[in-house]
Amino acid sequence: MLENKKIVLGITGSIAAYKACILARLLIKKGAEVQVVMTPSAKEFITPLTLATLTQKPVVSEFFDRRDGSWHSHVSLGLWADAMLVAPASASTIGKMANGIADNMLVTTYLSMKAPVFVAPAMDLDMYAHPSTQQNLKKLASYGNHIIEPGTGFLASKLEGKGRMEEPEKIVEALEQFFAKQQKLAGKKVLITAGPTYEKIDPVRFIGNYSSGKMGFALAEVCAEQGAEVTLVSGPVVLQVNHPNIQRIDVESANEMYEVAIKHFPNADVAILCAAVADFTPKSTANKKIKRKDDSLKLELQPTQDIAAALGSVKKKKQMLVGFALETDNELENAKDKMKRKNFDFIVLNSLQDKGAGFRVDTNKVTIIDNHNGITAYDTKSKKEVAKDIIEAIYNRQ
């Protein structure tokens, strides 16, 4: 559940700070990327060097580096993270977080955080039981923060009671359970086609298109992050996949992509046809390079196998089939017609007339049209963010 997750680990001035080393190590062993942010007082309990060594990242503590003046951006950290975990969270930091007192890097990072925030209190039993602490925790919970209750046991004061920071293993388990619930495609098998196809003319030439595969690969990564087992059928591209839940199958021609898609579709819960598949292929392929003899070359083309129509014709009720339409004119009408002919559940339309959409760019601007005449238009976004919108549309239609 924590594979490839980006975690900001906030550490405050508490004797339980030593447990942050174990916590960081456990998160990293689970596949997470950990960035530590410490309050100044936390450095009195544990050194930044120890945590930087464990995480392989410089620890952030001050607003800027006093040696060279470089600024540490709390805003960037808030956008980077998949979650923020404050453990241990002292009474002082809990109070500052609850009341917006942004006098250190940890609290400003918290106030800039776009991702879910988890708070693991650690303090003496009377401090924890004090009405002000309890009120601050209730306030944090009302903001949507997740409070990881402390345990009961022997405390640094030699007293015994509630206030011990929850054990690192239990904290990691809480994060895993949270992300498991967030996974919209948990247990699903997803088939994705991506990239162009190359239709050979001779050993050195082909008919192709400008597709980079970026949209399909973004979909594969997001589906895997959302818990799906992904089969990615890719035409010739230079992109790489990183998630272990993605099985990549490389093909070249439309016919090869057809064969793989037909083979894997019966076991798929969802198929997303994002590839820019050639509609025509040369009727014959020369064995040797065609030499230039005349001023023109005539190629006789024949239709390729229609992957979308083939899958649409055998689609079962429990399966979902999503198509793409890249149009240059009459966009809505053409997309609706294609959706109906191919038996898609919905179609993702993008237009070459829209700036930031189409081939070879990192952004896209799409409109999702479903077979109940629902139309949802989105702003221009990164292709990964567009992929998240598409997955959300799939989830809402399951």
Residue pairs with C-beta under 8 A, 6 or more apart in sequence:
1 30
1 175
1 176
1 177
1 179
1 180
1 183
2 27
2 30
2 31
2 32
2 172
2 175
2 176
2 179
3 30
3 31
3 32
3 243
3 244
4 31
4 32
4 33
4 225
4 242
4 243
5 31
5 32
5 33
5 82
5 83
5 179
6 32
6 33
6 35
6 80
6 81
6 82
6 83
7 27
7 32
7 33
7 34
7 35
7 81
7 82
7 83
7 84
7 85
7 175
8 35
8 36
8 37
8 77
8 80
8 81
8 83
8 84
8 85
8 109
8 113
8 115
9 20
9 23
9 24
9 27
9 34
9 35
9 36
9 37
9 55
9 85
9 87
10 36
10 37
10 38
10 39
10 84
10 85
10 86
10 87
10 89
10 93
10 106
10 109
10 110
11 17
11 20
11 36
11 37
11 38
11 39
11 42
11 46
11 51
11 86
11 87
11 88
11 106
12 38
12 39
12 41
12 42
12 86
12 88
12 89
12 90
12 92
12 93
12 106
13 39
13 40
13 41
13 42
13 44
13 45
13 90
13 92
13 93
14 42
14 45
14 88
14 89
14 90
14 122
14 123
14 165
15 45
15 122
15 156
16 87
16 88
16 122
16 164
16 165
17 42
17 45
17 46
17 88
18 45
18 46
19 87
19 88
19 165
19 167
19 168
20 36
20 46
20 51
20 87
20 88
21 46
21 50
21 51
21 54
22 168
23 85
23 87
23 168
23 171
23 172
24 34
24 36
24 51
24 54
24 55
25 54
26 168
26 169
26 172
27 34
27 172
27 175
28 34
28 54
28 55
30 172
30 176
33 57
34 54
34 55
34 57
35 55
35 57
35 60
35 77
35 80
35 81
36 48
36 51
36 52
36 55
36 57
36 59
36 60
37 59
37 60
37 61
37 77
37 105
37 106
37 109
38 48
38 51
38 59
38 60
38 61
38 105
38 106
39 61
39 93
39 104
39 105
39 106
40 61
40 62
40 104
41 90
42 61
43 61
48 58
48 59
48 61
51 59
52 58
52 59
60 72
60 77
60 105
60 109
61 105
62 72
62 105
63 71
63 72
63 105
63 108
64 70
64 71
64 72
65 72
72 105
74 105
74 108
74 109
74 111
74 112
75 112
77 109
77 112
77 113
78 109
78 112
78 113
78 114
78 115
79 112
79 114
81 113
81 114
81 115
82 115
82 179
83 115
83 116
83 117
83 118
83 175
83 178
83 179
84 109
84 110
84 113
84 115
84 116
84 117
84 118
85 117
85 118
85 120
85 171
85 175
86 93
86 97
86 106
86 110
86 117
86 118
86 119
86 120
87 118
87 119
87 120
87 122
87 148
87 165
87 166
87 171
88 120
88 121
88 122
88 165
89 97
89 119
89 120
89 121
89 122
90 122
90 123
91 121
91 123
91 127
91 128
91 130
91 133
91 136
93 106
93 107
94 119
94 121
94 133
94 136
94 137
94 140
95 101
95 132
95 133
95 136
96 102
96 103
96 104
96 107
97 107
97 110
97 119
97 136
97 140
97 145
98 135
98 136
98 137
98 139
98 140
99 136
99 139
100 107
100 111
101 107
102 108
102 111
110 117
116 144
116 145
116 146
116 178
117 144
117 145
117 146
118 145
118 146
118 147
118 148
118 171
118 174
118 175
118 178
119 137
119 140
119 145
119 146
119 147
119 148
120 148
120 150
120 165
120 166
120 171
121 128
121 133
121 137
121 147
121 148
121 149
121 150
121 163
121 165
122 150
122 163
122 164
122 165
123 133
123 150
123 163
124 155
124 156
124 157
124 159
124 161
124 163
125 155
125 157
125 159
125 160
125 161
125 162
125 163
127 133
127 163
128 134
128 150
128 161
128 162
128 163
129 161
129 162
137 147
140 147
141 147
146 174
146 178
148 166
148 170
148 171
148 174
149 166
150 162
150 163
150 164
150 165
150 166
151 162
151 164
151 165
151 166
151 167
152 160
152 161
152 162
152 163
152 164
153 160
153 164
154 160
154 164
155 161
155 163
155 164
166 174
180 186
180 227
183 225
183 226
183 227
184 226
184 227
184 391
184 392
184 394
184 395
185 223
185 226
185 227
185 228
185 270
185 391
185 394
185 395
186 226
186 227
186 228
187 227
188 227
188 228
188 229
188 269
188 270
189 228
189 229
189 231
189 267
189 268
189 269
189 270
190 223
190 228
190 229
190 230
190 231
190 268
190 269
190 270
190 271
190 272
191 230
191 231
191 233
191 261
191 264
191 265
191 268
191 270
191 271
191 272
192 216
192 219
192 220
192 223
192 230
192 231
192 232
192 233
192 271
192 272
192 274
193 216
193 233
193 234
193 257
193 261
193 272
193 273
193 274
193 275
193 277
193 307
194 213
194 215
194 216
194 217
194 219
194 220
194 232
194 233
194 234
194 235
194 237
194 274
194 275
195 211
195 212
195 213
195 216
195 234
195 235
195 236
195 237
195 239
195 275
195 276
196 208
196 209
196 210
196 211
196 213
196 235
196 236
196 237
196 275
196 276
196 278
197 208
197 235
197 251
197 252
197 253
197 254
197 256
197 257
197 275
197 276
197 277
197 278
197 304
198 206
198 207
198 208
198 235
198 236
198 252
198 253
198 278
199 206
199 207
199 208
199 253
199 254
199 278
199 280
199 281
199 282
199 304
200 206
200 253
200 282
200 285
201 207
201 282
201 285
201 286
201 290
201 299
202 285
202 286
202 287
202 288
202 289
202 290
203 286
203 287
203 288
203 289
204 289
205 289
205 290
207 278
207 280
207 281
207 282
207 301
208 236
208 278
209 276
209 278
209 359
210 276
210 359
210 360
211 235
211 237
211 275
211 276
211 359
212 237
212 239
212 359
212 360
213 234
213 235
213 237
213 239
214 239
214 360
214 361
214 362
214 383
215 274
215 324
215 364
215 383
215 386
215 387
216 232
216 234
216 272
216 274
216 275
217 232
217 234
217 237
217 239
217 241
218 382
218 383
218 384
218 386
218 387
219 272
219 274
219 387
219 390
219 391
220 230
220 232
220 241
220 243
220 246
221 241
221 242
221 243
221 246
221 384
221 387
222 384
222 387
222 388
222 391
223 230
223 272
223 387
223 391
224 230
224 243
224 244
224 245
224 246
225 243
226 391
227 245
228 245
228 270
229 245
229 247
230 243
230 245
230 246
230 247
231 247
231 249
231 264
231 268
232 241
232 246
232 247
232 248
232 249
233 249
233 251
233 257
233 260
233 261
233 264
233 275
234 248
234 249
234 250
234 251
234 275
235 251
235 252
235 257
235 275
235 276
235 277
236 250
236 252
241 248
249 260
251 257
251 260
253 278
253 281
254 277
254 278
254 281
254 304
254 305
254 307
255 281
255 304
255 305
257 275
257 277
257 307
258 304
258 305
258 307
258 310
261 271
261 273
261 307
261 310
261 311
262 307
262 310
262 311
265 271
265 311
265 314
265 319
266 314
268 319
269 318
269 319
269 320
270 319
270 320
270 321
270 322
270 394
271 311
271 319
271 320
271 321
271 322
272 322
272 390
273 307
273 308
273 311
273 321
273 322
273 323
273 324
274 324
275 307
276 326
276 359
277 304
277 307
278 304
279 303
279 304
280 301
280 302
280 303
280 304
281 301
281 302
281 303
281 304
282 299
282 300
282 301
282 302
283 300
283 301
283 302
284 300
290 297
308 321
308 323
308 338
308 342
308 344
309 341
309 342
309 343
311 321
312 321
312 342
312 343
312 344
313 343
315 321
315 343
320 345
320 394
320 397
320 398
321 342
321 343
321 344
321 345
322 344
322 345
322 346
322 347
322 348
322 390
322 394
323 338
323 339
323 342
323 344
323 346
323 347
323 348
324 347
324 348
324 349
324 350
325 331
325 334
325 335
325 338
325 339
325 347
325 348
325 349
325 350
326 350
326 351
326 352
326 358
327 334
327 335
327 349
327 350
327 351
327 352
328 351
328 352
328 353
331 349
331 351
331 353
331 367
332 349
332 367
332 369
332 375
335 347
335 349
335 367
335 369
336 347
336 369
338 344
338 347
339 346
339 347
339 369
339 371
340 371
344 371
345 370
345 371
345 397
346 368
346 369
346 370
346 371
346 374
346 393
346 397
347 368
347 369
348 366
348 367
348 368
348 390
349 366
349 367
349 368
349 369
350 357
350 358
350 364
350 365
350 366
350 367
351 357
351 358
351 365
352 358
354 365
354 380
355 365
355 380
356 363
356 364
356 365
356 380
357 363
357 364
357 365
357 366
357 380
358 364
362 382
362 383
363 380
363 381
363 382
363 383
363 386
364 380
364 381
364 382
364 383
364 386
365 378
365 379
365 380
365 381
366 377
366 378
366 386
366 389
366 390
367 375
367 376
367 377
367 378
368 374
368 375
368 376
368 378
368 389
368 390
368 393
369 375
370 393
370 397
376 393
378 386
378 389
381 389
